[in-house]
Amino acid sequence: MIIDAYTRKIIQQALIEDIGGGDITTASVLGRSKKGEFVISAGQDAVVCGILLAEIVFDIVDPSVRFKPLVSDGAAVAAGKAIAYIDGSCQSVLSAERTALNFLCWLSGIATLTNKFAEAVKDTRARIMDTRKTIPTLRRFQRYAVKVGQGLNHRMGLYDQVLIKDNHLSLALKSPGAFKDVKDAIKGLVQSARLNAPKGKKIEIEIDSIDLLGPALESGPDIIMLDNMGIDDIKKAVSIRDAYRIKTGDVGFKSLLEVSGNVNITNVRGIALCGVDRISIGALTHSAASCDFSLEVR
């Protein structure tokens, strides 16, 4: 993970939020000179993510605190595994503890959940991807955790990829005389994006019916998102896409198929086995449970 000024600012804001004017509990019961040794351990099986962020938290609070990571981000650890040793001022360590653990537990939860999905589709062509359903201002942290968990990142924001969604189509159809039907609108909006979007940006279009796949394929986007489709329609979509590629004889044909909506850990492998290229899952970032890590005195 790139640790730049923005990342440090987020960490500093988190510390201000938690410590405020000072840790009055620790300051009132422990002497300033008291030193100690501590260990951070996993309370469950997990994929570790955020170890460097935790180290920076302690460094910002007190540069004299020594943080020794025992694993790197991406390491799969079992419950009870020690992942870092810390020694230094007890006041500093206890003041930084919760903020460091918050980052570590939260991001490890995302990485762990992502890894479960990635393992479920292993040996298929499908790749697990995140979405923009993230905590405002913290997207880069969550996207990093997805990558640590062996997932891929979708577009970072509205500026780096075209994604024509249902609302774009609805609004286009409400423009008087613009398009005769939704199939015509699909072709027209993809063409418009190709002409007007910044050069080199990928173009994706979302469809929610197998009947719309034909015009979507004919418009030639980079990616077609199959939104909330059942497994039978997903299979049909792959078959139609592959047949279209053969029929046209277009070696440059590249419309990838992405599934989104109603994906969970029990059905994701079945979806992947249909032959789709990508599976995007909002739950990776908006619903991942935090992992259990704790800091204790050695």
N, C-alpha and C positions, 0 to 999 in steps of 0.2 A: 504494500500500500504506500502511495506517495504521501509523505508527511510534509505538507507545505503550510504556508501561513494560514490558509483557510481551515485546515484540519486542526492546527494548534488553537485557533480562535474558538472553534467548537468545543474543544476540550476545556479551554479556559472558562468559557461560559458555563459549562457543566459544573466546574468546580465552584464558580461564584454562586451558582444556584444552590449548591449543597452546603458549602462551608460558610458563605456569607461573610459576616464579620469575624468569624472564628468558631472553632469546634469547642464550645463551652464545656462539654462533658469531659473530654480528654484533658483540656487545659486545667480543669478544676480538680482532677483526681490523680494526674500523673505529673511528675516533675519534668521540666523541659530537657533535662540532661539524660533522662532514662533512655537506654538503647535496648533494642530487642531484635530477635530473629523470627521470621514469619514464613509461612508456606501457603501458596495458593494451590488448592487441590480440586479435582473434579468430583462432583457428587453423583455423576452419571456417565454413561458412555456418551461421548460427544466428539464432534470435529471442532477443534480449537480455532477460534478466529478472534482477533483483537488483542493478541499478546503484546504487540508493539504499542498499541494505544494505551494499554494498561501501564506499560513502562513509562510512557510519556506523562501520564497522569502523576505518577510518583515523582518524576523528575521536575515537573512544574511546581509541585508543592514543596519539594525539598531536593535540590540537586545532589545533596550529600547521601541521600538514600540509595543503597545499592540494590538493583533489581537484576536477578539472574534468571533469564528464561531457560527452562529445561526442554521445551518443545518449540516448534515453529508453527505459524498459522498453517492450517491444513492437516495437522497431525490428528490421527484418530486415537483417542485416549479412552481407557476404561475407567469406570468409577473407582475412586480412591487414588488415581494417579496424580502425583505432584507435578505441576506444570511450571512453577516458578518459585524461587527463593528470594526473600527480601530481608535486608537488615539495615538498621539505622535508627533514627529517632522514632520512638514509639508514638509521640504526638503526631509526627508527620505521616507515618504509615497509617495510623488509624483515621486521620483526617482525610486521607486520599482513598481509603479502602473502598467505600461504597461507589464512588464515581468510577474507579478502575474496574470494579466488579460489574457495574452496570453495563459498561461497554463490552466487557468480555462475555458476560452471560447472554446479552442481547444478540451480539454478532455471531457467537457460537451457535445460538439457537437457529439462526438463519442458515448458517453453513451446514449444520447438522441435518436440518430438514431438506435442504437442497440436495445434499449427498444421498439421502434416502431415495429421492426421486431419480437422481442420476444413476444410482445403482439399479433401480427398478427397470430402467430402459437400457441397461448395458447390453451390448451385442445387437442393438438395433441401430437404424440410421438416425433416429430421433435424438435431438438435443434439448435439454431442459433450459428454459429461459425465464427471466424475471419480467416484470411489467413496471409501469410507472406508479403502481399503487404502493407508495412509499411514504415515510414520515417527512413532511416538508423540511427542507434544508439538510436532511440527513441521507439523501438518496445515494450519495457517493459511498457512504459507509455500508449501506445495505447492498449495493451492487457489488462492492468488494467482497462481502461475505458470501454472496451467491457464487462468485468466481472461485472463492476458496473451497466451497462445497462442490466444485466441479460442474457448475452450471454456466450458462452464457448470459451475457447482458443484452437486453433488447435496446431500443433507442434510449438515450439518456434523457431527452426531452423533446419538445415539439420542434426543435431546430435542426435535428440531425438525421431525420428520416421522415418521409411522407407516409402517413397512414390514414387512408380514406375510410372513415367509419360510417355507421348507420346514420348519424346526424348530418354528415356531409351529404349523403345521398338524399335524405329527406328534404333538406333545404334546397338542394339542386332541383328536385322534382316540384317544389313549390314556386320556382321561378317561372313565370308565364312563358310558355312556348319554348323553353330551353330544351327539354327532353320529353319524348313521347311516353317512356315508361322507365322502370328501374334498370332494365337491361341496357337500354340506351344511355342512361345516366352513368352506369358503371364504365362503359367504354369512353364516354365523354370526359369524365373526371380523371380517369387514368391518363388519357391523352393530354388533358390540360396540365396535369402534374408533370408529365414528361416535358412539356414545352416551357413551363413556368417555374418549376422548382429549381433550386441551385444545382448546377451540374455535378453529377457523381453521387447524388443522394438516392438511396434506394426508395422504391415505390412499392407500397403494400396496400392492399384493399381488403376490407372485411366483408364477408358475405355470411348470411345466416340461413341460406337455403341451397340445397344441391342444384335447384333449377337455375341459380345464378352463376354456377361455376363456368358454364360455357362462355357467356359473355366476358367473364373475368379472365378466362384463359385467352380469349381472342384479343383482349386489350393488352396482354403481355406484361403485367407487372412483375416485379422481382419476387414478390411474396403474396400469396393469397391466404388470408386468415379464415379458417372455418370456425365460426363463432357458435358455441353452444349446440353443436351437431351431435346426434347420436352415433354410436359405433358403426351402424350399418351405412349411414350416409358418409361417414369418414372413409370407410372402405370403398364406397362408390366413387368418392372424390379422387382417391388415389388412382383407382382404375381408369377413370376418365382422364385425369391429368397425364398418366403414362401413355394412354392410347392417343391422346392429342399430340404428344411429343412424337410418337411414331408416325402418325398420319401426316403431320406437317413436314416431317423429315428435317426439322430445324435443329441442327446440332447446337445452336446457340440458345435454344429455348431454356429458360432458367426459372420458371415460376415455382418457387418452393411452396410447400403446403405447411401451414402452421395451424395447430389446434389450440383453441382457447375457450375457457368456460367449462365449469362442472368437471374439472380434472381433480382427481384425488389419488392418494397413494394406492388405492385398491384397483383403480381402473387405468392407471397411467401406462402400464405395460401393454395392456390390450390395445390401447390407442396407438402406442409406438409400433406395435406389430402390424398395424394397418399399412405402414410404409410412409407415414408422414415424416417431414424433415425437422420440424420444430414443435415444441409444446410449451406454451407460455402459461405461467401459473402465478396469479397474484398472491396466493397464500404464502409463497416463499417469503415475501417481505411484510405482508400485512397481518399474517396470522401465525407466524412461527413462534412457538413457546420458547422463552428464555431457558438456557441451560443452567444447571446448578453448579456453580463454583463458589468456594468459600476460602476466606483467609483466616488462618489460625496461627497462634503462637507456636513456634517450633519447640 
